[in-house]
């Protein structure tokens, strides 16, 4: 189960809907099970739709009952109202965290989850420098102070690289 953090609301990368679709299709074709966090009704529709169209498995973890669009009505939803319990459930279920360029909403959710499970590997799609600040932090602070930090955090430049880095970090953890 791979937790993917993506948002289609607010300012951010204008290509993010197509990126979400590309990731959804690619991960579904590779057999990945996808878990998406849904808070305040912010739902990564392009990611979910593309993954399901490619016969992928998608589950939602939400903060309250959702009124899903008819095309997504059969997507399994687990509702956990308490944020800490919801994030604890997510990090327990996920084997890795993936961040797609989006808005501060998805970045904030990623860092909340990551702070609860710092041993889970994280791979960020650094399209158009979306995660350059985090990449700089990893190079300047983590690299000299945390041995093997690259087993926990990786940055990808495209969707294929994202999958390859995800597989690599998961293998490093075994």
C-alpha positions as CSV (number, residue, x, y, z in Angstrom):
1,X,0.0,0.0,0.0
2,X,1.5,3.3,-1.1
3,X,0.1,6.5,0.4
4,X,0.1,9.2,-2.3
5,X,-0.3,12.8,-1.3
6,X,-1.8,15.0,-4.0
7,X,-4.1,18.0,-4.2
8,X,-6.1,19.5,-7.0
9,X,-7.0,22.7,-5.2
10,X,-5.3,25.9,-4.6
11,X,-2.4,27.5,-6.4
12,X,0.4,25.2,-7.5
13,X,1.7,23.4,-10.5
14,X,-0.7,23.9,-13.5
15,X,0.2,20.5,-14.8
16,X,-0.7,18.7,-11.6
17,X,-3.9,17.1,-12.9
18,X,-2.1,15.5,-15.8
19,X,0.7,14.4,-13.4
20,X,-1.8,12.8,-11.1
21,X,-3.3,11.0,-14.0
22,X,0.1,9.8,-15.2
23,X,1.0,8.6,-11.7
24,X,-2.4,6.9,-11.2
25,X,-2.1,5.0,-14.5
26,X,1.6,4.0,-14.0
27,X,1.2,2.8,-10.4
28,X,-2.0,0.9,-11.2
29,X,-0.2,-0.9,-14.1
30,X,2.6,-1.8,-11.8
31,X,0.1,-3.4,-9.4
32,X,0.4,-0.8,-6.6
33,X,-2.3,-0.4,-4.1
34,X,-2.9,3.3,-3.6
35,X,-4.1,5.0,-0.4
36,X,-5.2,8.7,-0.6
37,X,-5.8,10.9,2.4
38,X,-9.0,13.1,2.0
39,X,-9.3,16.0,4.4
40,X,-11.7,18.9,4.1
41,X,-13.2,17.2,1.0
42,X,-10.0,17.7,-1.0
43,X,-9.9,14.7,-3.2
44,X,-7.2,13.9,-5.9
45,X,-9.9,13.0,-8.5
46,X,-7.5,12.8,-11.5
47,X,-5.2,10.3,-9.6
48,X,-8.1,8.1,-8.4
49,X,-9.9,8.2,-11.8
50,X,-6.8,7.3,-13.8
51,X,-5.8,4.5,-11.4
52,X,-9.2,2.9,-11.4
53,X,-9.5,3.2,-15.2
54,X,-6.2,1.3,-15.4
55,X,-7.8,-1.4,-13.1
56,X,-5.8,-0.3,-10.1
57,X,-6.7,-0.5,-6.4
58,X,-7.5,2.7,-4.6
59,X,-8.7,3.3,-1.1
60,X,-9.6,6.6,0.6
61,X,-8.9,7.6,4.2
62,X,-11.2,10.5,5.1
63,X,-11.9,12.9,7.9
64,X,-15.7,12.6,7.5
65,X,-18.3,11.0,5.3
66,X,-17.9,11.9,1.7
67,X,-20.3,12.5,-1.1
68,X,-18.2,11.0,-3.8
69,X,-18.9,11.7,-7.5
70,X,-21.0,8.9,-9.1
71,X,-17.9,7.6,-11.0
72,X,-16.1,7.1,-7.7
73,X,-19.0,5.7,-5.7
74,X,-17.5,2.2,-5.4
75,X,-14.1,3.4,-4.0
76,X,-13.7,2.1,-0.5
77,X,-13.6,4.8,2.1
78,X,-12.5,4.6,5.7
79,X,-13.7,7.5,7.9
80,X,-11.6,8.4,10.9
81,X,-12.6,11.8,12.3
82,X,-9.6,12.4,14.6
83,X,-6.6,13.6,12.7
84,X,-4.0,11.8,14.9
85,X,-5.8,8.5,14.6
86,X,-6.3,9.0,10.9
87,X,-2.6,9.7,10.3
88,X,-1.7,6.8,12.6
89,X,-3.9,4.5,10.5
90,X,-2.3,5.8,7.3
91,X,1.3,5.2,8.4
92,X,0.4,1.8,9.7
93,X,-1.2,0.8,6.4
94,X,1.4,2.3,4.1
95,X,4.7,0.9,3.1
96,X,5.9,4.2,1.6
97,X,4.8,7.8,1.1
98,X,4.7,9.5,-2.3
99,X,4.4,13.3,-2.7
100,X,3.2,14.8,-5.9
101,X,3.5,18.5,-6.7
102,X,0.4,20.3,-5.5
103,X,-0.5,22.8,-3.0
104,X,0.4,23.5,0.6
105,X,-2.6,21.3,1.5
106,X,-1.0,18.1,0.2
107,X,2.5,19.1,1.4
108,X,1.2,19.8,4.9
109,X,-0.6,16.4,5.0
110,X,2.6,14.6,3.9
111,X,4.7,16.2,6.6
112,X,2.1,15.5,9.3
113,X,2.2,11.8,8.3
114,X,5.9,11.7,7.8
115,X,6.5,13.2,11.3
116,X,4.5,10.2,12.7
117,X,6.4,7.6,10.8
118,X,9.9,8.9,10.0
119,X,11.0,5.3,9.2
120,X,8.7,5.1,6.2
121,X,10.5,5.9,2.9
122,X,9.3,9.1,1.1
123,X,9.7,9.7,-2.6
124,X,8.8,13.2,-3.9
125,X,8.1,14.0,-7.6
126,X,10.2,17.2,-7.9
127,X,8.6,18.4,-11.1
128,X,9.4,22.1,-11.7
129,X,11.4,22.2,-8.5
130,X,8.3,21.6,-6.3
131,X,10.4,20.1,-3.5
132,X,13.7,21.9,-4.0
133,X,13.6,23.3,-0.5
134,X,13.2,19.8,0.9
135,X,15.9,18.5,-1.4
136,X,18.3,21.2,-0.2
137,X,17.5,20.4,3.4
138,X,18.2,16.7,2.7
139,X,21.6,17.6,1.1
140,X,22.7,20.2,3.6
141,X,21.3,18.9,6.9
142,X,20.4,15.2,6.6
143,X,23.3,14.0,4.5
144,X,26.1,15.0,6.9
145,X,24.1,14.1,10.1
146,X,22.0,11.1,9.3
147,X,23.8,8.1,7.9
148,X,21.9,6.4,5.1
149,X,19.3,9.2,4.8
150,X,18.9,8.3,1.2
151,X,17.2,5.0,2.3
152,X,14.4,7.2,3.6
153,X,14.0,10.1,1.2
154,X,14.4,10.3,-2.6
155,X,13.5,12.8,-5.3
156,X,12.3,11.9,-8.7
157,X,12.2,14.0,-11.9
158,X,9.5,12.2,-13.8
159,X,6.8,9.5,-13.3
160,X,9.0,6.6,-14.4
161,X,11.8,7.8,-12.1
162,X,9.3,8.1,-9.3
163,X,8.4,4.4,-9.6
164,X,12.0,3.3,-9.9
165,X,13.0,5.3,-6.8
166,X,10.1,4.0,-4.9
167,X,11.1,0.4,-5.7
168,X,14.7,1.2,-4.7
169,X,13.9,2.7,-1.3
170,X,11.5,-0.2,-0.5
171,X,14.3,-2.7,-1.4
172,X,16.8,-0.8,0.8
173,X,14.5,-1.2,3.8
174,X,14.4,-5.0,3.6
